[in-house]
Amino acid sequence: MTQSLSKEAFLNPATGAYIAAVARALSQQAEFCVDGIESCAKGSSGPFFAVMGEVHDQSLHGLFHLLVGLGLQDRGYKVAIGLERPHNNAKVILDSVAQQAPSDLWDSLRQRLDTTRRDDGLHHRIVQSFSLTQYNNQQGKVTCGLWQEAGIPVAFNDAACSSIGEDVAYDLDMTDPVTQRVLSDAGITISPDEVIPARSPKGIYYRNLVMTALAQEHALETGTDFYIQIGGAAHVTGTKDNFLANQILPYRESLVALLEEKLPDNRLVGIPVLSKSFNESALPHDMGPNIAPPTILEGPGFHASHQEEELLWLNEILPKILSANRAAFVLDNAKGPLAPQCL
C-alpha cells in the first residue's frame, strides 16, 4: 500500500509539480477511456455497460471513474452509476442510528425507505444522505457529491449485508429478499441461516450475481445510455489462482463474465483498473473477449484515519482535473457535500 502524503509534502514545490503531472495524466487517460467506451458501444441497442475496477484505497481510481462518467455525460449521453455498496446500506445505518438515539425522525425515515422503490427519487435521497456520508474516505464523498450535482443517478448494487462497521469482514444477509430472488433465478438454493462471509469466494460470487442483476434493473429504470458498474478489481475479472489470500476467484464468476451471459449482444466492456499492488499478474488467463487492456494508476492511498491529509490531496488535484464550477462545488462542500442538501 502506498504511504499517505504528509502535510509537509504539500509545501514542497516538487510535490506540486508531481500533482500537476498526475492530474494531466489522469485527465488524458480518462478521455482515452471515454473514447474507448464510446467506440465499443457503436451499433449497440439498449444500455451499454462499462464495468470498471478499482483498488479500494487508491484515491486516483475513484477520480478516474468520476472523470469517465462526467466525460460521457459531457458528450450528451445519459449516464447512471452502480457502486459496490450493499443495497441495504442506508437501512442498516438507520437501524444503528435509531438504536443509539431513538427519535421519530429516524423511525419516519426508516419507514419511508422501506416503502419507496429503488427508482424513487426520495429513496435515492435517503440512501445518499445516510449512506454516502458513511464513506470512510473523502474521495468517495466528493465523487458521489459531484455525480449528484450533475444529475447522474447512483445506486448501491451489492448484496445486502448483516452489519456495517469499520471491519470489512461482514457476512451477507441471507434473509434479504433481493438476494434470495437473484440467487433463486440463478438456480442456487440457499438457507436463510447460512453464514457466508462477504469476502469468501462464495460470498464474492453471490455478490457479483446480485450486482449484475441490480445493475441491469437500474439501467432499465433510469433509461440510461451508459451504465458504469464500479467494483473492486477482483470482482471485475476474478483473480489468478492463489493470488488473493489463497482464494480462487474464477473469471466465470466475475462481474464481466456474468454480464456476458446476460448480454449475448456484447453490450459491455470490462475495464480493469489496477495498481502496483494489484497488477496484471493477478488477472486470470481465461478472460473473455470484452476485457480492455488494464489501466494502471498509482497514487496516494488513504486510510479512514487520514482524512485531513486526503482533503489536502483533493484540494490540490481537483482544480486541475475539473471545470471551475465543479471544483468550486466540491471544495465548498468538502467536509460533507451530501449531508446538507439531500433531504
Summary of the structure (lengths in Angstrom):
residues: 343
radius of gyration: 19.4
end to end distance: 37.1
largest distance: 59.3
contacts: 1118
relative contact order: 0.19
helix: 51%
strand: 15%
